[in-house]
Amino acid sequence: MAHKKPVVGALIYFSLMFCAAAYFTFSAVQGESGLFRRVQIEAEREALRAELERLEAEVARIRNKTRRLSDEFLDLDLLDDQARSVLGLIRKDEIVIR
């Protein structure tokens, strides 16, 4: 019987160590700061970076359009296009077909 106690103690010790290792491994992979969360954050970052690039291009397009309609630089073709699309204006010599 003297040999049974160290075997049971070692079994309990290794069981606890295995559970602790399994817990930390699971946390490293699935936890709040785990590998899967990191991959998810990277994917979100790339999606947001693409959205930022799209928005920056749209802002540049709007800034260009605003500059072309400003007092310092007036693009008559753009002004004509805006008057037609926004205000629904037409010239006297045009015919509108709906």
C-alpha positions in Angstrom: 0.0 0.0 0.0 2.9 2.4 0.5 3.5 2.4 -3.3 -0.1 3.3 -4.1 -0.1 6.8 -2.5 2.7 8.2 -4.7 1.0 6.8 -7.8 -2.3 8.4 -6.9 -0.6 11.7 -6.0 1.3 11.7 -9.3 -1.9 10.8 -11.2 -3.7 13.8 -9.5 -0.7 16.0 -10.2 -0.5 15.2 -13.9 -4.3 15.4 -14.2 -4.2 18.9 -12.8 -1.3 19.9 -15.0 -3.1 18.5 -18.1 -6.2 20.4 -17.2 -4.2 23.6 -16.7 -2.4 23.1 -20.0 -5.6 22.4 -21.8 -7.2 25.5 -20.4 -4.3 27.8 -21.3 -4.1 26.2 -24.8 -7.8 26.8 -25.3 -7.5 30.4 -24.1 -4.6 31.0 -26.4 -6.6 29.8 -29.4 -10.2 30.8 -28.6 -9.9 33.3 -25.8 -10.6 37.1 -25.9 -7.0 37.7 -27.0 -6.5 34.4 -28.8 -5.4 33.5 -32.3 -9.0 33.3 -33.7 -9.8 36.8 -32.3 -6.6 38.1 -33.8 -7.5 36.8 -37.2 -10.9 38.3 -36.9 -9.4 41.7 -35.9 -7.0 41.6 -38.9 -10.0 40.9 -41.3 -11.9 43.8 -39.7 -8.9 46.0 -40.1 -8.5 45.2 -43.8 -12.3 45.8 -44.4 -12.0 49.1 -42.6 -8.9 50.1 -44.5 -10.7 49.4 -47.8 -13.7 51.4 -46.6 -11.3 54.3 -45.7 -9.7 54.2 -49.1 -13.2 54.3 -50.7 -14.3 57.2 -48.6 -11.0 59.1 -49.2 -11.6 58.7 -52.9 -15.1 59.9 -52.6 -14.0 62.9 -50.5 -11.4 63.8 -53.2 -14.0 63.5 -55.9 -16.4 65.8 -54.0 -13.5 68.3 -53.2 -12.7 68.4 -56.9 -16.3 69.0 -57.8 -16.6 71.7 -55.2 -13.4 73.4 -56.4 -14.7 73.3 -60.0 -17.9 75.0 -58.9 -16.1 77.7 -56.8 -15.8 81.4 -57.6 -12.1 81.1 -58.4 -12.5 78.3 -60.9 -15.9 77.8 -62.6 -16.4 74.8 -64.8 -19.3 75.8 -67.1 -19.9 72.2 -68.3 -20.2 71.0 -64.7 -22.4 73.9 -63.8 -24.7 73.1 -66.7 -24.8 69.4 -65.8 -25.7 70.3 -62.1 -28.4 72.7 -63.2 -29.9 70.0 -65.4 -29.8 67.2 -62.9 -30.5 69.1 -59.7 -32.9 71.8 -60.8 -34.3 70.1 -63.9 -33.4 73.0 -66.2 -33.3 72.7 -70.0 -32.4 75.1 -72.8 -35.0 76.8 -74.9 -33.9 74.8 -78.0 -34.1 71.4 -76.3 -37.0 68.9 -76.4 -37.6 66.7 -73.4 -38.9 63.1 -74.1 -40.2 61.2 -71.1 
